[in-house]
Structure formats: C-alpha cells, structure tokens
Amino acid sequence: MSKLYEKYLQLKKENNNTIYLFKSGIFYISIQEDAEFLANEFSFKITNLNEEITKCGFPQTRLGYYIQRLQEKNIKFQIIDPKYEKVQNNEDYINNENIKRIINE
C-alpha cells in the first residue's frame, strides 16, 4: 500500500466529509472516493495511481480556480502538501505557491 493511500485512509478516518487534495509534483490529486466525487462534479478524467488506486486531479496552476469552484459549491476540502502537512490558510498557500513559481521562472 502506498504512503499516499495510507495518509488518505488516516485523513478519511478523522474526517470522512472532507475532500483531500494532495500536492503531487506539479499537480493536485484526489484518490479513491474523493476522485470519483470530483470527477462527477468537474468532469475530471479518472486514471490509475497504481493497479488498485484510482486518482484524478488538475495542474497546480489551476489551484485558485478549483478552490473557488469548491467553495462556490460548498464542498469541504483540505489541501495536503508534504512540505506543510495540512494547509491551514488556502489564500496564503496559493500566494506562497505563486511566488515560488515566479522565482523559479
């Protein structure tokens, strides 16, 4: 079982009513039931993370857009970034990610 999936199961056990968005490289992904939910809401394509785990996601450049859409639909979500664990303030997180992207360019 992957570490990502183990983390997902732990988080879902703590709060099953939250959609978890995991930062993975230059994407934000959701897995399993969260992926199915988001695929239905936003017409995301579901793919396989491995033989047993499904995923869907979007590029990091679209994070602000999808946060806004999730909030408009009153969908409870949490960003999980390995650098910060759980992100506490979405707006600050987006600003920090944008600044890092600009510096890297």
LOTI-586270 format. One record per residue (C-alpha): residue in one letter; x, y, z. Coordinates in steps of 0.05 Angstrom, whole numbers, plus 5000, padded with zeros to 4 digits. Example, Ala and Ser with C-alpha at 12.3 -4.5 7.8 and 13.67 -1.06 7.14 Angstrom:
2
aa=a; u=5246; v=4910; w=5156
aa=s; u=5273; v=4979; w=5143
end
This chain:
105
aa=m; u=5000; v=5000; w=5000
aa=s; u=5027; v=5069; w=4981
aa=k; u=5043; v=5122; w=5033
aa=l; u=4995; v=5169; w=4998
aa=y; u=4939; v=5118; w=5005
aa=e; u=4956; v=5106; w=5078
aa=k; u=4953; v=5181; w=5091
aa=y; u=4887; v=5185; w=5054
aa=l; u=4856; v=5130; w=5096
aa=q; u=4881; v=5163; w=5160
aa=l; u=4851; v=5230; w=5140
aa=k; u=4785; v=5200; w=5118
aa=k; u=4781; v=5164; w=5185
aa=e; u=4790; v=5231; w=5220
aa=n; u=4740; v=5268; w=5175
aa=n; u=4703; v=5229; w=5122
aa=n; u=4664; v=5291; w=5099
aa=t; u=4725; v=5326; w=5071
aa=i; u=4755; v=5321; w=5001
aa=y; u=4830; v=5316; w=5005
aa=l; u=4874; v=5347; w=4951
aa=f; u=4945; v=5321; w=4954
aa=k; u=5001; v=5360; w=4922
aa=s; u=5040; v=5312; w=4878
aa=g; u=5094; v=5345; w=4835
aa=i; u=5060; v=5398; w=4793
aa=f; u=4990; v=5370; w=4805
aa=y; u=4938; v=5366; w=4859
aa=i; u=4906; v=5298; w=4861
aa=s; u=4850; v=5264; w=4897
aa=i; u=4844; v=5189; w=4904
aa=q; u=4791; v=5135; w=4910
aa=e; u=4722; v=5161; w=4932
aa=d; u=4746; v=5234; w=4932
aa=a; u=4770; v=5225; w=4860
aa=e; u=4702; v=5195; w=4839
aa=f; u=4666; v=5253; w=4872
aa=l; u=4709; v=5306; w=4839
aa=a; u=4705; v=5271; w=4772
aa=n; u=4629; v=5276; w=4776
aa=e; u=4630; v=5348; w=4798
aa=f; u=4682; v=5375; w=4749
aa=s; u=4684; v=5323; w=4694
aa=f; u=4755; v=5303; w=4712
aa=k; u=4783; v=5240; w=4679
aa=i; u=4797; v=5184; w=4728
aa=t; u=4862; v=5147; w=4719
aa=n; u=4901; v=5097; w=4760
aa=l; u=4953; v=5115; w=4812
aa=n; u=4971; v=5041; w=4812
aa=e; u=4934; v=4976; w=4799
aa=e; u=4888; v=4985; w=4859
aa=i; u=4881; v=5061; w=4870
aa=t; u=4845; v=5110; w=4825
aa=k; u=4860; v=5184; w=4820
aa=c; u=4842; v=5248; w=4786
aa=g; u=4870; v=5318; w=4790
aa=f; u=4889; v=5384; w=4760
aa=p; u=4954; v=5424; w=4749
aa=q; u=4979; v=5469; w=4805
aa=t; u=4968; v=5530; w=4760
aa=r; u=4893; v=5518; w=4767
aa=l; u=4891; v=5513; w=4843
aa=g; u=4860; v=5581; w=4854
aa=y; u=4806; v=5567; w=4803
aa=y; u=4786; v=5500; w=4834
aa=i; u=4789; v=5526; w=4905
aa=q; u=4739; v=5579; w=4883
aa=r; u=4695; v=5528; w=4850
aa=l; u=4697; v=5482; w=4910
aa=q; u=4678; v=5540; w=4956
aa=e; u=4621; v=5561; w=4910
aa=k; u=4593; v=5491; w=4914
aa=n; u=4603; v=5489; w=4990
aa=i; u=4647; v=5428; w=4984
aa=k; u=4691; v=5418; w=5045
aa=f; u=4763; v=5405; w=5024
aa=q; u=4834; v=5405; w=5052
aa=i; u=4899; v=5414; w=5014
aa=i; u=4954; v=5366; w=5036
aa=d; u=5024; v=5388; w=5017
aa=p; u=5082; v=5346; w=5041
aa=k; u=5120; v=5409; w=5059
aa=y; u=5066; v=5436; w=5105
aa=e; u=5024; v=5374; w=5121
aa=k; u=4954; v=5403; w=5123
aa=v; u=4947; v=5473; w=5094
aa=q; u=4912; v=5518; w=5144
aa=n; u=4901; v=5580; w=5102
aa=n; u=4886; v=5569; w=5028
aa=e; u=4896; v=5641; w=5007
aa=d; u=4965; v=5646; w=5038
aa=y; u=4983; v=5578; w=5010
aa=i; u=4963; v=5599; w=4939
aa=n; u=5003; v=5664; w=4945
aa=n; u=5065; v=5627; w=4970
aa=e; u=5060; v=5576; w=4913
aa=n; u=5052; v=5632; w=4862
aa=i; u=5113; v=5669; w=4890
aa=k; u=5154; v=5605; w=4887
aa=r; u=5133; v=5593; w=4815
aa=i; u=5152; v=5664; w=4795
aa=i; u=5220; v=5658; w=4829
aa=n; u=5234; v=5591; w=4794
aa=e; u=5216; v=5621; w=4726
end
